[in-house]
C-alpha cells in the first residue's frame, strides 16, 4: 500500500482524538472586530467634479 494512505489515516485518527483543538474554551467565540480600509467608501468613490 501507499505510505500516503497510512499517513492520512494516522492524521485523521490524531485529529479525531481531539488533538487538533484551537480553543480550550467551548462555547466562546473569540472574534475581535478589526477596522480595515478594504471597504472604505472614501477610497472607492470618485470626487464630484467642480463646475466653473
HELIX and SHEET records of a PDB file:
HELIX    1   1 UNK A    3  UNK A   16  1                                  14    
HELIX    2   2 UNK A   41  UNK A   44  1                                   4    
END                                                                             
